[in-house]
């Protein structure tokens, strides 16, 4: 169980207690970012994708993976970034995490509740990692709508809006993936237009809907297959 640390907001000086959430390692053991009780929380004024993740090593199997960096919302409106012990060694650990992991049986996916657009992106990234994709990062090219993610051999688009994904959204993702010789997958909170679903089947694009629990639900048979086989069956 995660230990609580005292966090003081630099803006209003309010003090709170924070416990880091646990995440599921591929081996099945819980992984908890080690909080630094001697560290000082900092205010987040600008969200940068690379800074929203921290590398944590599983104490059970030794595997290093990237997980959402601990953050806490203060009642005054300030978003606080919680210091993590050993964060200076992240670059070295990230290189180890980028190496192909040995085949292991997948445990049940543990979702992250979706309350914000960032939560939707986090849920999709965690799901892709659960499928077995490696080196998940922000995509180089920004999609016309939503947020793009990239992994080895894959482009993903996450649409956290309340508008169903359109035919153009699906075709743009597919075309971008084609230029990079990669596969692609789409995640949407609001579902898909009928013609978008039909076109996705023609182009071979797996479609998922993110429910508010953070669990991707397959929309077409391609998504069903990806959910069942994982990255090894898709590449």
C-alpha positions in Angstrom: 0.0 0.0 0.0 1.3 3.5 -0.9 2.4 5.7 2.0 1.0 9.2 2.3 3.2 12.2 2.1 2.5 15.8 3.1 2.1 18.1 0.2 2.1 21.9 0.6 0.8 24.1 -2.2 3.3 26.8 -3.2 0.4 29.1 -4.2 -1.9 29.1 -1.2 0.3 27.2 1.4 -2.5 24.7 2.0 -1.2 21.4 3.3 -2.7 18.1 2.1 -1.8 14.4 2.3 -1.3 12.4 -0.9 -1.0 8.7 -1.6 0.2 7.6 -5.1 -2.1 5.2 -7.0 -0.9 1.7 -7.9 -0.7 0.4 -11.5 -0.6 -3.2 -12.8 2.7 -4.5 -14.0 2.6 -7.0 -16.8 3.7 -9.7 -14.3 0.6 -9.0 -12.3 2.2 -7.2 -9.3 1.1 -3.7 -8.3 3.6 -0.9 -9.1 3.5 2.3 -7.1 5.6 5.4 -7.9 7.9 5.9 -4.9 7.1 9.4 -3.5 9.9 11.5 -2.1 8.9 12.7 1.3 11.7 15.2 1.4 10.8 16.7 -2.0 8.7 19.8 -2.7 5.6 19.9 -4.8 5.7 22.2 -7.8 2.9 24.0 -9.6 2.2 22.9 -13.1 1.7 25.9 -15.3 2.1 24.2 -18.7 1.4 20.5 -19.5 4.2 18.9 -21.5 3.5 15.3 -22.6 7.0 13.9 -21.8 6.8 15.4 -18.3 3.5 13.7 -17.5 5.2 10.3 -17.2 7.6 8.7 -14.8 9.6 5.5 -15.1 9.0 3.0 -12.2 10.7 -0.3 -11.8 8.6 -3.3 -10.6 9.9 -4.7 -7.4 8.7 -8.2 -8.3 10.1 -8.7 -11.8 12.4 -5.8 -12.3 10.6 -4.5 -15.4 10.7 -0.7 -15.9 7.6 0.9 -17.4 6.3 4.5 -17.7 3.3 5.5 -15.7 1.4 8.7 -15.1 3.4 11.1 -12.9 1.7 11.7 -9.5 -0.2 15.0 -9.5 -2.7 16.5 -7.1 -5.3 19.3 -7.6 -5.3 21.8 -4.8 -8.7 23.4 -3.8 -7.2 26.8 -4.8 -7.1 25.6 -8.4 -3.4 24.9 -8.6 -2.2 21.6 -10.1 0.6 20.2 -8.1 3.3 17.8 -9.4 4.4 15.4 -6.6 8.2 14.6 -6.5 9.1 11.0 -7.1 12.2 9.4 -5.5 14.9 8.5 -7.9 13.4 10.5 -10.8 16.9 11.6 -11.9 17.6 8.0 -13.1 14.6 8.0 -15.5 16.6 8.3 -18.7 18.6 5.1 -17.9 15.4 3.3 -16.9 13.5 4.4 -20.0 16.2 2.9 -22.2 15.7 -0.4 -20.4 12.0 -0.1 -20.7 12.3 0.3 -24.5 13.8 -3.1 -24.9 11.4 -5.9 -25.9 9.9 -7.6 -22.9 9.7 -11.3 -22.6 6.3 -12.9 -23.4 4.1 -13.0 -20.3 0.4 -13.8 -19.8 -1.7 -10.7 -19.7 -3.7 -10.1 -16.6 -7.0 -8.3 -16.7 -6.7 -4.6 -17.7 -6.9 -2.2 -14.9 -8.6 1.0 -16.1 -8.2 4.6 -14.9 -11.4 6.6 -14.3 -11.9 9.3 -17.0 -12.8 12.7 -15.7 -10.7 14.9 -18.0 -9.3 14.8 -21.6 -5.9 13.9 -20.1 -7.5 11.0 -18.3 -8.8 9.7 -21.7 -5.3 9.9 -23.1 -3.8 8.2 -20.1 -6.4 5.4 -20.3 -5.6 4.8 -24.0 -1.8 4.8 -23.3 -2.2 2.3 -20.4 -4.4 0.1 -22.6 -1.8 0.1 -25.4 0.9 -0.8 -23.0 -1.3 -3.6 -21.6 -1.6 -4.9 -25.2 2.1 -5.0 -25.4 3.1 -1.9 -27.4 6.4 -0.3 -26.4 7.8 3.2 -26.2 4.5 5.0 -26.1 4.8 8.7 -26.7 3.1 11.7 -28.2 2.8 11.4 -32.0 5.1 13.6 -34.1 2.2 14.8 -36.2 -0.8 16.4 -34.6 -4.2 14.9 -35.8 -7.0 17.2 -37.1 -8.9 16.4 -33.9 -8.0 14.8 -30.6 -4.6 13.7 -29.5 -2.1 11.4 -31.3 -0.1 8.7 -29.6 2.7 6.7 -31.2 4.3 3.4 -30.3 6.6 0.9 -32.1 4.8 0.2 -35.3 1.5 1.9 -34.3 -0.2 5.3 -34.4 -3.2 5.9 -32.2 -5.7 8.7 -32.1 -7.6 9.6 -28.9 -10.7 11.8 -29.3 -11.9 13.0 -25.9 -14.7 15.3 -27.2 -18.4 14.7 -27.1 -18.6 14.6 -30.9 -18.7 11.2 -32.6 -15.6 10.6 -34.7 -16.2 11.3 -38.4 -15.3 9.5 -41.6 -12.6 12.2 -42.2 -11.1 11.5 -38.7 -10.7 7.8 -39.5 -9.4 8.4 -43.0 -6.8 11.0 -41.8 -5.5 8.6 -39.1 -5.2 5.8 -41.7 -3.4 8.0 -44.2 -0.9 9.3 -41.6 -0.2 5.7 -40.5 0.3 4.6 -44.1 2.9 7.3 -44.7 4.8 6.0 -41.6 4.4 2.3 -42.5 2.5 1.8 -39.2 -0.7 0.3 -38.1 -3.3 2.4 -36.4 -6.1 2.4 -33.8 -8.8 4.9 -32.8 -10.1 5.6 -29.3 -13.2 7.8 -29.0 -15.3 8.9 -26.0 -18.4 9.6 -28.0 -18.4 6.8 -30.5 -18.4 6.9 -34.3 -20.5 8.1 -37.2 -22.0 5.2 -39.2 -20.0 5.9 -42.3 -16.8 6.2 -40.1 -17.4 2.7 -38.8 -18.0 1.3 -42.3 -14.9 3.0 -43.6 -12.8 1.8 -40.7 -13.7 -1.8 -41.5 -12.7 -1.3 -45.2 -9.3 0.3 -44.1 -8.6 -2.2 -41.3 -8.7 0.4 -38.5 -9.6 -1.0 -35.0 -12.2 1.2 -33.3 -12.6 1.5 -29.5 -15.0 3.5 -27.4 -13.6 4.7 -24.0 -16.3 4.4 -21.3 -16.0 6.6 -18.2 -14.3 3.8 -16.2 -11.4 4.1 -18.6 -12.0 0.7 -20.2 -11.7 0.6 -24.0 -14.7 -1.2 -25.5 -14.2 -2.8 -29.0 -16.5 -1.4 -31.6 -15.6 -3.5 -34.6 -14.2 -7.0 -35.2 -10.7 -5.6 -35.8 -10.7 -4.1 -32.3 -12.0 -7.5 -30.9 -9.0 -9.2 -32.5 -6.6 -6.6 -31.2 -8.0 -6.9 -27.7 -7.7 -10.7 -27.9 -4.2 -11.0 -29.4 -2.4 -7.9 -28.3 0.5 -6.3 -30.0 2.2 -9.6 -31.0 -0.9 -10.5 -33.1 -1.1 -7.0 -34.7 2.5 -6.5 -35.8 
